[in-house]
Amino acid sequence: HTFAQSGTYNVCVTFIDVLDTASCQAQSCQSVTVGSNGIINNQPLQVSVNASPNPFGSKTIITVNNTQATDVSVEVFNTVGQKVATVTNEKLNGGIHFIEWNAFDFPAGVYFIQTKAGDLVKTIRVIKQ
């Protein structure tokens, strides 16, 4: 979108189920500030993490949602705190990212997935069956 002049704008996106399988619609709005060189990112870094399925068999998909581009690492720890896997360690653009952890060679049990994004750290518990 092209903005006519510098200022703060409220930008909204409407999500519609085009196949109408769930008869759902959602809207997300965000305030953005536009300067002479484009959008000024003044939104603080936030991150959320989820894994699905959980419990899982041989693999699970880790969903990382970060509000801005940042270095992101996803590591897996066992119940005694030992790092057993590094799933990813890279710079990710802001948005939703789906990262697969193939745990085929790991024994069944409880694991902790630790995600670091900038200065933020999120840890979730997963169960491998």
Beta strands, then each sheet from edge to edge (+ up, - down):
strand 1: 7-16
strand 2: 25-35
strand 3: 38-40
strand 4: 47-52
strand 5: 59-66
strand 6: 70-77
strand 7: 83-92
strand 8: 95-102
strand 9: 109-117
strand 10: 120-128
sheet 1: 1+ 2- 3+
sheet 2: 4+ 5- 8+
sheet 3: 7+ 6- 9+ 10-
end
